[in-house]
Amino acid sequence: MPDQRDRSQIRSSLLKKGFIEFTRGRDHDYYFLYVAGQKTSIYTKLSRGSDYKTYNITLLDLVKRQLKLNTNQLLSLIDCNLDYDNYLKILKTKGINFS
């Protein structure tokens, strides 16, 4: 299915796009966006459970809302077609500023 993504692919993409991973013995890994070295309020979480190695459209919908993206933008972010600078531009058009 085209609207599914492997959890490891999502993780890898987030780490390339300015997110830093936080794990503290929980059942989820948290990814916070950093801009100019500062932690922002933009974050998502990925389950560590074996039942969640592939994220279907329902789980991707949760991630897209947390990252303030639509479905196409999220898939572009995961597939590395949307880079860090363009992601920040999208956030700014939504009124999210980091300066």
N, CA, C and O atoms as a CHARMM CRD file, in Angstrom:
* protein
*
  396
    1    1 MET  N      0.83100  -1.19700   0.00000 PROA 1      0.00000
    2    1 MET  CA     0.00000   0.00000   0.00000 PROA 1      0.00000
    3    1 MET  C      0.87000   1.25200   0.00000 PROA 1      0.00000
    4    1 MET  O      1.84400   1.32100   0.75000 PROA 1      0.00000
    5    2 PRO  N      0.54200   2.23200  -0.81600 PROA 2      0.00000
    6    2 PRO  CA     1.38100   3.42100  -0.90300 PROA 2      0.00000
    7    2 PRO  C      1.32600   4.31500   0.33700 PROA 2      0.00000
    8    2 PRO  O      2.26600   5.06500   0.60200 PROA 2      0.00000
    9    3 ASP  N      0.23800   4.23900   1.09000 PROA 3      0.00000
   10    3 ASP  CA     0.10000   5.10000   2.26000 PROA 3      0.00000
   11    3 ASP  C      0.53400   4.40800   3.54400 PROA 3      0.00000
   12    3 ASP  O      0.00100   4.69200   4.61600 PROA 3      0.00000
   13    4 GLN  N      1.49300   3.50900   3.43800 PROA 4      0.00000
   14    4 GLN  CA     2.11100   2.88800   4.60000 PROA 4      0.00000
   15    4 GLN  C      3.59600   3.20200   4.55900 PROA 4      0.00000
   16    4 GLN  O      4.19000   3.30900   3.48600 PROA 4      0.00000
   17    5 ARG  N      4.18500   3.34600   5.72400 PROA 5      0.00000
   18    5 ARG  CA     5.62400   3.57800   5.80200 PROA 5      0.00000
   19    5 ARG  C      6.19900   2.77100   6.94800 PROA 5      0.00000
   20    5 ARG  O      5.56800   2.60800   7.99200 PROA 5      0.00000
   21    6 ASP  N      7.38500   2.27600   6.74200 PROA 6      0.00000
   22    6 ASP  CA     8.09100   1.52100   7.75800 PROA 6      0.00000
   23    6 ASP  C      8.53600   2.46800   8.87200 PROA 6      0.00000
   24    6 ASP  O      9.02600   3.56600   8.60600 PROA 6      0.00000
   25    7 ARG  N      8.36400   2.03800  10.10200 PROA 7      0.00000
   26    7 ARG  CA     8.73700   2.87200  11.25700 PROA 7      0.00000
   27    7 ARG  C     10.19800   3.31200  11.18100 PROA 7      0.00000
   28    7 ARG  O     10.51700   4.45400  11.51200 PROA 7      0.00000
   29    8 SER  N     11.07600   2.42700  10.75400 PROA 8      0.00000
   30    8 SER  CA    12.50200   2.78500  10.67600 PROA 8      0.00000
   31    8 SER  C     12.73500   3.87400   9.62000 PROA 8      0.00000
   32    8 SER  O     13.62800   4.70700   9.77600 PROA 8      0.00000
   33    9 GLN  N     11.94700   3.86800   8.56300 PROA 9      0.00000
   34    9 GLN  CA    12.04900   4.91500   7.54200 PROA 9      0.00000
   35    9 GLN  C     11.58200   6.26000   8.10600 PROA 9      0.00000
   36    9 GLN  O     12.19300   7.29600   7.84400 PROA 9      0.00000
   37   10 ILE  N     10.50700   6.23400   8.87300 PROA 10     0.00000
   38   10 ILE  CA    10.00200   7.46700   9.49900 PROA 10     0.00000
   39   10 ILE  C     11.05500   8.01100  10.45600 PROA 10     0.00000
   40   10 ILE  O     11.37100   9.20100  10.43100 PROA 10     0.00000
   41   11 ARG  N     11.59000   7.14400  11.28900 PROA 11     0.00000
   42   11 ARG  CA    12.61700   7.54600  12.26400 PROA 11     0.00000
   43   11 ARG  C     13.81600   8.16700  11.57200 PROA 11     0.00000
   44   11 ARG  O     14.27400   9.24200  11.96100 PROA 11     0.00000
   45   12 SER  N     14.31800   7.50700  10.56600 PROA 12     0.00000
   46   12 SER  CA    15.49200   7.98800   9.84000 PROA 12     0.00000
   47   12 SER  C     15.23700   9.35900   9.22700 PROA 12     0.00000
   48   12 SER  O     16.08700  10.24800   9.29100 PROA 12     0.00000
   49   13 SER  N     14.07500   9.51800   8.64000 PROA 13     0.00000
   50   13 SER  CA    13.72900  10.79700   8.02500 PROA 13     0.00000
   51   13 SER  C     13.64200  11.92100   9.05800 PROA 13     0.00000
   52   13 SER  O     14.14400  13.02100   8.82800 PROA 13     0.00000
   53   14 LEU  N     13.01000  11.64400  10.18600 PROA 14     0.00000
   54   14 LEU  CA    12.89600  12.66000  11.23500 PROA 14     0.00000
   55   14 LEU  C     14.27700  13.11100  11.71600 PROA 14     0.00000
   56   14 LEU  O     14.51600  14.30200  11.91500 PROA 14     0.00000
   57   15 LEU  N     15.16600  12.16000  11.89600 PROA 15     0.00000
   58   15 LEU  CA    16.50800  12.50000  12.38400 PROA 15     0.00000
   59   15 LEU  C     17.28000  13.33600  11.36000 PROA 15     0.00000
   60   15 LEU  O     18.15300  14.11800  11.73500 PROA 15     0.00000
   61   16 LYS  N     16.97000  13.17800  10.09000 PROA 16     0.00000
   62   16 LYS  CA    17.62300  13.97000   9.03700 PROA 16     0.00000
   63   16 LYS  C     17.00600  15.35500   8.89800 PROA 16     0.00000
   64   16 LYS  O     17.59200  16.22900   8.25900 PROA 16     0.00000
   65   17 LYS  N     15.83200  15.56700   9.48800 PROA 17     0.00000
   66   17 LYS  CA    15.09200  16.81800   9.31500 PROA 17     0.00000
   67   17 LYS  C     15.08100  17.69200  10.56000 PROA 17     0.00000
   68   17 LYS  O     14.17400  18.50700  10.73200 PROA 17     0.00000
   69   18 GLY  N     16.06700  17.53700  11.42500 PROA 18     0.00000
   70   18 GLY  CA    16.17400  18.43300  12.57100 PROA 18     0.00000
   71   18 GLY  C     15.50900  17.94700  13.83800 PROA 18     0.00000
   72   18 GLY  O     15.43200  18.68700  14.81900 PROA 18     0.00000
   73   19 PHE  N     15.02700  16.71700  13.83600 PROA 19     0.00000
   74   19 PHE  CA    14.40600  16.16700  15.03500 PROA 19     0.00000
   75   19 PHE  C     15.45500  15.42100  15.85200 PROA 19     0.00000
   76   19 PHE  O     16.37800  14.81500  15.30800 PROA 19     0.00000
   77   20 ILE  N     15.29100  15.47800  17.15800 PROA 20     0.00000
   78   20 ILE  CA    16.17200  14.74100  18.06400 PROA 20     0.00000
   79   20 ILE  C     15.31400  13.74600  18.83300 PROA 20     0.00000
   80   20 ILE  O     14.23100  14.07000  19.32000 PROA 20     0.00000
   81   21 GLU  N     15.82800  12.53200  18.92600 PROA 21     0.00000
   82   21 GLU  CA    15.10100  11.42900  19.55000 PROA 21     0.00000
   83   21 GLU  C     15.32800  11.41600  21.05500 PROA 21     0.00000
   84   21 GLU  O     16.44800  11.59900  21.53100 PROA 21     0.00000
   85   22 PHE  N     14.24900  11.19800  21.79200 PROA 22     0.00000
   86   22 PHE  CA    14.30900  11.06300  23.24000 PROA 22     0.00000
   87   22 PHE  C     13.68100   9.73000  23.62800 PROA 22     0.00000
   88   22 PHE  O     12.52600   9.45600  23.30200 PROA 22     0.00000
   89   23 THR  N     14.44300   8.92000  24.31500 PROA 23     0.00000
   90   23 THR  CA    13.91400   7.65300  24.82800 PROA 23     0.00000
   91   23 THR  C     14.23400   7.59000  26.30800 PROA 23     0.00000
   92   23 THR  O     15.35700   7.85800  26.73600 PROA 23     0.00000
   93   24 ARG  N     13.23200   7.23500  27.06700 PROA 24     0.00000
   94   24 ARG  CA    13.41800   7.15600  28.51900 PROA 24     0.00000
   95   24 ARG  C     12.73400   5.92400  29.08400 PROA 24     0.00000
   96   24 ARG  O     12.00900   6.01000  30.07500 PROA 24     0.00000
   97   25 GLY  N     12.96200   4.78200  28.45600 PROA 25     0.00000
   98   25 GLY  CA    12.38100   3.54400  28.95600 PROA 25     0.00000
   99   25 GLY  C     10.88500   3.44300  28.77400 PROA 25     0.00000
  100   25 GLY  O     10.24400   2.60000  29.40200 PROA 25     0.00000
  101   26 ARG  N     10.32100   4.27100  27.94100 PROA 26     0.00000
  102   26 ARG  CA     8.88400   4.24300  27.69700 PROA 26     0.00000
  103   26 ARG  C      8.57600   3.28100  26.55400 PROA 26     0.00000
  104   26 ARG  O      9.47100   2.64400  25.99900 PROA 26     0.00000
  105   27 ASP  N      7.31500   3.19200  26.22200 PROA 27     0.00000
  106   27 ASP  CA     6.91500   2.34800  25.10200 PROA 27     0.00000
  107   27 ASP  C      6.91200   3.10900  23.78100 PROA 27     0.00000
  108   27 ASP  O      6.59300   2.54300  22.73500 PROA 27     0.00000
  109   28 HSD  N      7.26400   4.38700  23.82700 PROA 28     0.00000
  110   28 HSD  CA     7.35900   5.21300  22.62900 PROA 28     0.00000
  111   28 HSD  C      8.68800   5.97000  22.62100 PROA 28     0.00000
  112   28 HSD  O      9.27400   6.25000  23.66700 PROA 28     0.00000
  113   29 ASP  N      9.13900   6.28800  21.42100 PROA 29     0.00000
  114   29 ASP  CA    10.26300   7.20000  21.24800 PROA 29     0.00000
  115   29 ASP  C      9.68600   8.53400  20.82400 PROA 29     0.00000
  116   29 ASP  O      8.80900   8.58800  19.96100 PROA 29     0.00000
  117   30 TYR  N     10.16900   9.61000  21.42200 PROA 30     0.00000
  118   30 TYR  CA     9.68500  10.95400  21.11500 PROA 30     0.00000
  119   30 TYR  C     10.71300  11.67300  20.25700 PROA 30     0.00000
  120   30 TYR  O     11.91800  11.52000  20.45500 PROA 30     0.00000
  121   31 TYR  N     10.23000  12.45400  19.30700 PROA 31     0.00000
  122   31 TYR  CA    11.08900  13.20000  18.38100 PROA 31     0.00000
  123   31 TYR  C     10.66500  14.66100  18.41600 PROA 31     0.00000
  124   31 TYR  O      9.55400  15.00700  18.01400 PROA 31     0.00000
  125   32 PHE  N     11.56100  15.51300  18.90000 PROA 32     0.00000
  126   32 PHE  CA    11.30000  16.94700  18.98000 PROA 32     0.00000
  127   32 PHE  C     12.09100  17.67100  17.90800 PROA 32     0.00000
  128   32 PHE  O     13.26400  17.37900  17.68000 PROA 32     0.00000
  129   33 LEU  N     11.43700  18.61800  17.25400 PROA 33     0.00000
  130   33 LEU  CA    12.09300  19.44200  16.24800 PROA 33     0.00000
  131   33 LEU  C     12.94500  20.49800  16.93900 PROA 33     0.00000
  132   33 LEU  O     12.49700  21.16800  17.86900 PROA 33     0.00000
  133   34 TYR  N     14.16700  20.63300  16.47300 PROA 34     0.00000
  134   34 TYR  CA    15.07200  21.67400  16.95900 PROA 34     0.00000
  135   34 TYR  C     15.32900  22.67000  15.84000 PROA 34     0.00000
  136   34 TYR  O     15.57600  22.29700  14.69300 PROA 34     0.00000
  137   35 VAL  N     15.26500  23.94300  16.20100 PROA 35     0.00000
  138   35 VAL  CA    15.54900  25.02300  15.25100 PROA 35     0.00000
  139   35 VAL  C     16.58300  25.92800  15.90200 PROA 35     0.00000
  140   35 VAL  O     16.38300  26.40400  17.02000 PROA 35     0.00000
  141   36 ALA  N     17.67700  26.16500  15.21200 PROA 36     0.00000
  142   36 ALA  CA    18.77300  27.00200  15.72400 PROA 36     0.00000
  143   36 ALA  C     19.22600  26.51900  17.10200 PROA 36     0.00000
  144   36 ALA  O     19.52300  27.32300  17.98600 PROA 36     0.00000
  145   37 GLY  N     19.27400  25.21100  17.27000 PROA 37     0.00000
  146   37 GLY  CA    19.74600  24.63200  18.52000 PROA 37     0.00000
  147   37 GLY  C     18.74400  24.62900  19.65300 PROA 37     0.00000
  148   37 GLY  O     19.06200  24.19600  20.76100 PROA 37     0.00000
  149   38 GLN  N     17.53400  25.10700  19.39100 PROA 38     0.00000
  150   38 GLN  CA    16.51800  25.19600  20.43700 PROA 38     0.00000
  151   38 GLN  C     15.39200  24.19200  20.20100 PROA 38     0.00000
  152   38 GLN  O     14.91500  24.02600  19.07800 PROA 38     0.00000
  153   39 LYS  N     14.98400  23.53800  21.25900 PROA 39     0.00000
  154   39 LYS  CA    13.86700  22.60200  21.20100 PROA 39     0.00000
  155   39 LYS  C     12.57600  23.38200  20.96900 PROA 39     0.00000
  156   39 LYS  O     12.32800  24.39100  21.62800 PROA 39     0.00000
  157   40 THR  N     11.75300  22.91000  20.02500 PROA 40     0.00000
  158   40 THR  CA    10.47300  23.56300  19.74500 PROA 40     0.00000
  159   40 THR  C      9.33300  22.72400  20.32200 PROA 40     0.00000
  160   40 THR  O      9.55800  21.66600  20.91000 PROA 40     0.00000
  161   41 SER  N      8.12700  23.20700  20.14500 PROA 41     0.00000
  162   41 SER  CA     6.94700  22.47100  20.61500 PROA 41     0.00000
  163   41 SER  C      6.47900  21.43200  19.59400 PROA 41     0.00000
  164   41 SER  O      5.53500  20.68700  19.85900 PROA 41     0.00000
  165   42 ILE  N      7.12500  21.37800  18.44100 PROA 42     0.00000
  166   42 ILE  CA     6.74100  20.41900  17.40300 PROA 42     0.00000
  167   42 ILE  C      7.38400  19.06900  17.73000 PROA 42     0.00000
  168   42 ILE  O      8.60400  18.96200  17.85400 PROA 42     0.00000
  169   43 TYR  N      6.55300  18.05700  17.86400 PROA 43     0.00000
  170   43 TYR  CA     7.07700  16.72600  18.18000 PROA 43     0.00000
  171   43 TYR  C      6.12300  15.65400  17.66100 PROA 43     0.00000
  172   43 TYR  O      4.96800  15.92700  17.33500 PROA 43     0.00000
  173   44 THR  N      6.62900  14.45000  17.59600 PROA 44     0.00000
  174   44 THR  CA     5.79900  13.28200  17.34700 PROA 44     0.00000
  175   44 THR  C      6.36900  12.12900  18.15200 PROA 44     0.00000
  176   44 THR  O      7.45700  12.22900  18.71800 PROA 44     0.00000
  177   45 LYS  N      5.63800  11.05600  18.19500 PROA 45     0.00000
  178   45 LYS  CA     6.12800   9.88200  18.90700 PROA 45     0.00000
  179   45 LYS  C      5.87700   8.65700  18.04000 PROA 45     0.00000
  180   45 LYS  O      4.89200   8.58100  17.30600 PROA 45     0.00000
  181   46 LEU  N      6.78900   7.70600  18.14400 PROA 46     0.00000
  182   46 LEU  CA     6.68000   6.44500  17.42200 PROA 46     0.00000
  183   46 LEU  C      6.70200   5.31300  18.43800 PROA 46     0.00000
  184   46 LEU  O      7.51200   5.30400  19.36400 PROA 46     0.00000
  185   47 SER  N      5.80800   4.37000  18.25100 PROA 47     0.00000
  186   47 SER  CA     5.73000   3.22600  19.15100 PROA 47     0.00000
  187   47 SER  C      6.92400   2.30300  18.94800 PROA 47     0.00000
  188   47 SER  O      7.42200   2.14800  17.83300 PROA 47     0.00000
  189   48 ARG  N      7.36600   1.70400  20.02000 PROA 48     0.00000
  190   48 ARG  CA     8.43300   0.70500  19.94100 PROA 48     0.00000
  191   48 ARG  C      7.86300  -0.70800  19.82000 PROA 48     0.00000
  192   48 ARG  O      8.61900  -1.66500  19.65200 PROA 48     0.00000
  193   49 GLY  N      6.55300  -0.84500  19.90200 PROA 49     0.00000
  194   49 GLY  CA     5.91900  -2.15700  19.89400 PROA 49     0.00000
  195   49 GLY  C      6.10800  -2.91200  18.59500 PROA 49     0.00000
  196   49 GLY  O      6.17100  -2.31600  17.52000 PROA 49     0.00000
  197   50 SER  N      6.19900  -4.23000  18.70200 PROA 50     0.00000
  198   50 SER  CA     6.41800  -5.06400  17.52200 PROA 50     0.00000
  199   50 SER  C      5.22600  -5.03600  16.57200 PROA 50     0.00000
  200   50 SER  O      5.37600  -5.36500  15.39500 PROA 50     0.00000
  201   51 ASP  N      4.05500  -4.65300  17.05000 PROA 51     0.00000
  202   51 ASP  CA     2.87600  -4.54500  16.18500 PROA 51     0.00000
  203   51 ASP  C      2.87900  -3.26000  15.35700 PROA 51     0.00000
  204   51 ASP  O      2.00500  -3.06900  14.51200 PROA 51     0.00000
  205   52 TYR  N      3.83800  -2.39100  15.58800 PROA 52     0.00000
  206   52 TYR  CA     3.84700  -1.08200  14.92600 PROA 52     0.00000
  207   52 TYR  C      5.10500  -0.85200  14.10100 PROA 52     0.00000
  208   52 TYR  O      5.60900   0.26900  14.04000 PROA 52     0.00000
  209   53 LYS  N      5.61500  -1.89900  13.46800 PROA 53     0.00000
  210   53 LYS  CA     6.79500  -1.74300  12.61200 PROA 53     0.00000
  211   53 LYS  C      6.43900  -1.04500  11.31000 PROA 53     0.00000
  212   53 LYS  O      7.28500  -0.41200  10.67800 PROA 53     0.00000
  213   54 THR  N      5.17800  -1.16700  10.91600 PROA 54     0.00000
  214   54 THR  CA     4.67300  -0.47000   9.73100 PROA 54     0.00000
  215   54 THR  C      3.55000   0.44600  10.18100 PROA 54     0.00000
  216   54 THR  O      2.63800   0.03000  10.89500 PROA 54     0.00000
  217   55 TYR  N      3.62700   1.70000   9.75300 PROA 55     0.00000
  218   55 TYR  CA     2.59500   2.67500  10.09600 PROA 55     0.00000
  219   55 TYR  C      1.60200   2.75600   8.93800 PROA 55     0.00000
  220   55 TYR  O      1.95900   3.11700   7.81700 PROA 55     0.00000
  221   56 ASN  N      0.34500   2.41200   9.23400 PROA 56     0.00000
  222   56 ASN  CA    -0.70000   2.52200   8.22500 PROA 56     0.00000
  223   56 ASN  C     -1.24200   3.94400   8.20400 PROA 56     0.00000
  224   56 ASN  O     -0.77200   4.80200   8.95100 PROA 56     0.00000
  225   57 ILE  N     -2.22200   4.19500   7.35700 PROA 57     0.00000
  226   57 ILE  CA    -2.72300   5.56300   7.18200 PROA 57     0.00000
  227   57 ILE  C     -3.30200   6.12400   8.48000 PROA 57     0.00000
  228   57 ILE  O     -3.22500   7.32900   8.71800 PROA 57     0.00000
  229   58 THR  N     -3.87700   5.27200   9.31400 PROA 58     0.00000
  230   58 THR  CA    -4.43000   5.74500  10.59100 PROA 58     0.00000
  231   58 THR  C     -3.32900   6.27100  11.50200 PROA 58     0.00000
  232   58 THR  O     -3.47200   7.33800  12.09800 PROA 58     0.00000
  233   59 LEU  N     -2.23600   5.53000  11.61200 PROA 59     0.00000
  234   59 LEU  CA    -1.11900   5.99000  12.44200 PROA 59     0.00000
  235   59 LEU  C     -0.41700   7.18200  11.80500 PROA 59     0.00000
  236   59 LEU  O      0.02000   8.09100  12.51100 PROA 59     0.00000
  237   60 LEU  N     -0.30500   7.18800  10.48000 PROA 60     0.00000
  238   60 LEU  CA     0.31000   8.33100   9.79900 PROA 60     0.00000
  239   60 LEU  C     -0.51800   9.59300  10.00700 PROA 60     0.00000
  240   60 LEU  O      0.03400  10.69100  10.08100 PROA 60     0.00000
  241   61 ASP  N     -1.84400   9.44700  10.10200 PROA 61     0.00000
  242   61 ASP  CA    -2.70000  10.60700  10.37200 PROA 61     0.00000
  243   61 ASP  C     -2.36800  11.23400  11.72700 PROA 61     0.00000
  244   61 ASP  O     -2.38700  12.45600  11.87200 PROA 61     0.00000
  245   62 LEU  N     -2.06800  10.40000  12.70800 PROA 62     0.00000
  246   62 LEU  CA    -1.68500  10.92500  14.02500 PROA 62     0.00000
  247   62 LEU  C     -0.36500  11.69400  13.93000 PROA 62     0.00000
  248   62 LEU  O     -0.22600  12.77600  14.50000 PROA 62     0.00000
  249   63 VAL  N      0.59700  11.12500  13.20700 PROA 63     0.00000
  250   63 VAL  CA     1.90200  11.76500  13.04800 PROA 63     0.00000
  251   63 VAL  C      1.75600  13.07800  12.29500 PROA 63     0.00000
  252   63 VAL  O      2.36100  14.07800  12.68300 PROA 63     0.00000
  253   64 LYS  N      0.97200  13.09800  11.23300 PROA 64     0.00000
  254   64 LYS  CA     0.84300  14.32100  10.42900 PROA 64     0.00000
  255   64 LYS  C      0.23400  15.45900  11.24500 PROA 64     0.00000
  256   64 LYS  O      0.63000  16.61400  11.08900 PROA 64     0.00000
  257   65 ARG  N     -0.72700  15.14000  12.11500 PROA 65     0.00000
  258   65 ARG  CA    -1.31200  16.19100  12.94900 PROA 65     0.00000
  259   65 ARG  C     -0.28300  16.74200  13.93100 PROA 65     0.00000
  260   65 ARG  O     -0.23000  17.94900  14.16300 PROA 65     0.00000
  261   66 GLN  N      0.52700  15.86500  14.50300 PROA 66     0.00000
  262   66 GLN  CA     1.54900  16.31500  15.44600 PROA 66     0.00000
  263   66 GLN  C      2.59800  17.17700  14.75400 PROA 66     0.00000
  264   66 GLN  O      3.11700  18.12200  15.34800 PROA 66     0.00000
  265   67 LEU  N      2.91200  16.85500  13.50600 PROA 67     0.00000
  266   67 LEU  CA     3.94500  17.59300  12.76900 PROA 67     0.00000
  267   67 LEU  C      3.38600  18.76600  11.98200 PROA 67     0.00000
  268   67 LEU  O      4.13300  19.47200  11.30500 PROA 67     0.00000
  269   68 LYS  N      2.05800  18.98300  12.06700 PROA 68     0.00000
  270   68 LYS  CA     1.38800  20.11800  11.41200 PROA 68     0.00000
  271   68 LYS  C      1.48100  20.04500   9.88700 PROA 68     0.00000
  272   68 LYS  O      1.71800  21.05500   9.22400 PROA 68     0.00000
  273   69 LEU  N      1.29400  18.84100   9.33600 PROA 69     0.00000
  274   69 LEU  CA     1.38700  18.62700   7.89800 PROA 69     0.00000
  275   69 LEU  C      0.11500  17.96800   7.38000 PROA 69     0.00000
  276   69 LEU  O     -0.65700  17.39200   8.14700 PROA 69     0.00000
  277   70 ASN  N     -0.09500  18.06100   6.04900 PROA 70     0.00000
  278   70 ASN  CA    -1.15400  17.25700   5.45300 PROA 70     0.00000
  279   70 ASN  C     -0.54000  15.92000   5.02900 PROA 70     0.00000
  280   70 ASN  O      0.66500  15.71000   5.17300 PROA 70     0.00000
  281   71 THR  N     -1.36100  15.03300   4.51500 PROA 71     0.00000
  282   71 THR  CA    -0.88000  13.68900   4.18200 PROA 71     0.00000
  283   71 THR  C      0.23200  13.71700   3.14800 PROA 71     0.00000
  284   71 THR  O      1.25700  13.05800   3.32100 PROA 71     0.00000
  285   72 ASN  N      0.04000  14.47700   2.07000 PROA 72     0.00000
  286   72 ASN  CA     1.06400  14.53500   1.02300 PROA 72     0.00000
  287   72 ASN  C      2.38000  15.11300   1.54400 PROA 72     0.00000
  288   72 ASN  O      3.45600  14.63100   1.19200 PROA 72     0.00000
  289   73 GLN  N      2.29000  16.13700   2.37400 PROA 73     0.00000
  290   73 GLN  CA     3.49900  16.74000   2.94500 PROA 73     0.00000
  291   73 GLN  C      4.21700  15.75400   3.85800 PROA 73     0.00000
  292   73 GLN  O      5.44500  15.66200   3.82700 PROA 73     0.00000
  293   74 LEU  N      3.46600  15.01800   4.66600 PROA 74     0.00000
  294   74 LEU  CA     4.08300  14.03900   5.55800 PROA 74     0.00000
  295   74 LEU  C      4.79600  12.95600   4.75400 PROA 74     0.00000
  296   74 LEU  O      5.93400  12.59900   5.06000 PROA 74     0.00000
  297   75 LEU  N      4.13300  12.43700   3.73300 PROA 75     0.00000
  298   75 LEU  CA     4.75200  11.39200   2.91600 PROA 75     0.00000
  299   75 LEU  C      6.00000  11.92100   2.22000 PROA 75     0.00000
  300   75 LEU  O      6.98300  11.19600   2.06900 PROA 75     0.00000
  301   76 SER  N      5.96400  13.18500   1.79400 PROA 76     0.00000
  302   76 SER  CA     7.15100  13.80600   1.18800 PROA 76     0.00000
  303   76 SER  C      8.27200  13.95000   2.20200 PROA 76     0.00000
  304   76 SER  O      9.44100  13.74500   1.87400 PROA 76     0.00000
  305   77 LEU  N      7.92000  14.30400   3.43700 PROA 77     0.00000
  306   77 LEU  CA     8.92200  14.41200   4.50300 PROA 77     0.00000
  307   77 LEU  C      9.56800  13.04800   4.75600 PROA 77     0.00000
  308   77 LEU  O     10.79100  12.94700   4.85800 PROA 77     0.00000
  309   78 ILE  N      8.75700  12.01600   4.85500 PROA 78     0.00000
  310   78 ILE  CA     9.27000  10.67200   5.12400 PROA 78     0.00000
  311   78 ILE  C     10.10900  10.16800   3.95400 PROA 78     0.00000
  312   78 ILE  O     11.14900   9.54000   4.15400 PROA 78     0.00000
  313   79 ASP  N      9.66000  10.44200   2.74200 PROA 79     0.00000
  314   79 ASP  CA    10.35700   9.95100   1.54200 PROA 79     0.00000
  315   79 ASP  C     11.54200  10.83100   1.15100 PROA 79     0.00000
  316   79 ASP  O     12.17700  10.60700   0.12100 PROA 79     0.00000
  317   80 CYS  N     11.83400  11.83100   1.97900 PROA 80     0.00000
  318   80 CYS  CA    12.97500  12.74300   1.79500 PROA 80     0.00000
  319   80 CYS  C     12.84100  13.66400   0.58700 PROA 80     0.00000
  320   80 CYS  O     13.84500  14.15400   0.06900 PROA 80     0.00000
  321   81 ASN  N     11.61300  13.90200   0.13400 PROA 81     0.00000
  322   81 ASN  CA    11.38400  14.90100  -0.91000 PROA 81     0.00000
  323   81 ASN  C     11.17600  16.28900  -0.31300 PROA 81     0.00000
  324   81 ASN  O     11.31800  17.29500  -1.00800 PROA 81     0.00000
  325   82 LEU  N     10.84200  16.34200   0.96100 PROA 82     0.00000
  326   82 LEU  CA    10.64900  17.59400   1.68100 PROA 82     0.00000
  327   82 LEU  C     11.80800  17.74300   2.65300 PROA 82     0.00000
  328   82 LEU  O     11.96400  16.93700   3.57000 PROA 82     0.00000
  329   83 ASP  N     12.62300  18.77800   2.45000 PROA 83     0.00000
  330   83 ASP  CA    13.78800  18.95900   3.31100 PROA 83     0.00000
  331   83 ASP  C     13.46800  19.85100   4.51000 PROA 83     0.00000
  332   83 ASP  O     12.36900  20.39100   4.63300 PROA 83     0.00000
  333   84 TYR  N     14.43900  19.98600   5.36900 PROA 84     0.00000
  334   84 TYR  CA    14.30300  20.75000   6.62000 PROA 84     0.00000
  335   84 TYR  C     13.84400  22.18600   6.36100 PROA 84     0.00000
  336   84 TYR  O     12.89000  22.65300   6.98400 PROA 84     0.00000
  337   85 ASP  N     14.52100  22.89200   5.44000 PROA 85     0.00000
  338   85 ASP  CA    14.18000  24.30000   5.18800 PROA 85     0.00000
  339   85 ASP  C     12.76100  24.46000   4.66600 PROA 85     0.00000
  340   85 ASP  O     12.04900  25.37800   5.07200 PROA 85     0.00000
  341   86 ASN  N     12.34800  23.57600   3.77000 PROA 86     0.00000
  342   86 ASN  CA    10.99000  23.66500   3.23500 PROA 86     0.00000
  343   86 ASN  C      9.95200  23.26000   4.27200 PROA 86     0.00000
  344   86 ASN  O      8.83400  23.77300   4.26700 PROA 86     0.00000
  345   87 TYR  N     10.31400  22.34900   5.15300 PROA 87     0.00000
  346   87 TYR  CA     9.41900  22.00500   6.26000 PROA 87     0.00000
  347   87 TYR  C      9.20000  23.22600   7.15500 PROA 87     0.00000
  348   87 TYR  O      8.07100  23.51900   7.54800 PROA 87     0.00000
  349   88 LEU  N     10.27100  23.92600   7.47100 PROA 88     0.00000
  350   88 LEU  CA    10.12500  25.14200   8.28300 PROA 88     0.00000
  351   88 LEU  C      9.27700  26.19100   7.58100 PROA 88     0.00000
  352   88 LEU  O      8.50800  26.90000   8.23000 PROA 88     0.00000
  353   89 LYS  N      9.40700  26.30000   6.26200 PROA 89     0.00000
  354   89 LYS  CA     8.57600  27.24300   5.49400 PROA 89     0.00000
  355   89 LYS  C      7.10500  26.87900   5.60900 PROA 89     0.00000
  356   89 LYS  O      6.25900  27.76000   5.75800 PROA 89     0.00000
  357   90 ILE  N      6.79400  25.59800   5.54100 PROA 90     0.00000
  358   90 ILE  CA     5.40200  25.15500   5.69400 PROA 90     0.00000
  359   90 ILE  C      4.88500  25.53500   7.07400 PROA 90     0.00000
  360   90 ILE  O      3.76900  26.03700   7.20300 PROA 90     0.00000
  361   91 LEU  N      5.68500  25.30000   8.09700 PROA 91     0.00000
  362   91 LEU  CA     5.26900  25.65500   9.45100 PROA 91     0.00000
  363   91 LEU  C      5.03700  27.15700   9.57500 PROA 91     0.00000
  364   91 LEU  O      4.08000  27.58700  10.22000 PROA 91     0.00000
  365   92 LYS  N      5.90600  27.95300   8.96300 PROA 92     0.00000
  366   92 LYS  CA     5.74600  29.41200   9.03200 PROA 92     0.00000
  367   92 LYS  C      4.47500  29.86800   8.33400 PROA 92     0.00000
  368   92 LYS  O      3.82200  30.80100   8.80100 PROA 92     0.00000
  369   93 THR  N      4.10800  29.22700   7.21800 PROA 93     0.00000
  370   93 THR  CA     2.86200  29.59600   6.53700 PROA 93     0.00000
  371   93 THR  C      1.64500  29.26600   7.39700 PROA 93     0.00000
  372   93 THR  O      0.56600  29.82200   7.18600 PROA 93     0.00000
  373   94 LYS  N      1.81100  28.37300   8.35700 PROA 94     0.00000
  374   94 LYS  CA     0.73400  28.01500   9.27500 PROA 94     0.00000
  375   94 LYS  C      0.77800  28.85900  10.55400 PROA 94     0.00000
  376   94 LYS  O      0.04200  28.60600  11.50700 PROA 94     0.00000
  377   95 GLY  N      1.65100  29.85800  10.55000 PROA 95     0.00000
  378   95 GLY  CA     1.74400  30.76700  11.69500 PROA 95     0.00000
  379   95 GLY  C      2.62900  30.28500  12.81300 PROA 95     0.00000
  380   95 GLY  O      2.59400  30.83600  13.91400 PROA 95     0.00000
  381   96 ILE  N      3.42400  29.26600  12.55300 PROA 96     0.00000
  382   96 ILE  CA     4.34500  28.75000  13.57300 PROA 96     0.00000
  383   96 ILE  C      5.70800  29.34000  13.31400 PROA 96     0.00000
  384   96 ILE  O      6.34800  29.01300  12.31400 PROA 96     0.00000
  385   97 ASN  N      6.16300  30.20800  14.20500 PROA 97     0.00000
  386   97 ASN  CA     7.46500  30.86500  14.04300 PROA 97     0.00000
  387   97 ASN  C      8.38800  30.48100  15.18700 PROA 97     0.00000
  388   97 ASN  O      7.95100  30.22900  16.31000 PROA 97     0.00000
  389   98 PHE  N      9.65500  30.44400  14.87700 PROA 98     0.00000
  390   98 PHE  CA    10.64300  29.99900  15.85700 PROA 98     0.00000
  391   98 PHE  C     11.67300  31.06300  16.19600 PROA 98     0.00000
  392   98 PHE  O     12.63600  30.78300  16.91000 PROA 98     0.00000
  393   99 SER  N     11.48900  32.25300  15.70500 PROA 99     0.00000
  394   99 SER  CA    12.48800  33.30500  15.98500 PROA 99     0.00000
  395   99 SER  C     12.04500  34.20700  17.09800 PROA 99     0.00000
  396   99 SER  O     12.76200  35.14000  17.45900 PROA 99     0.00000
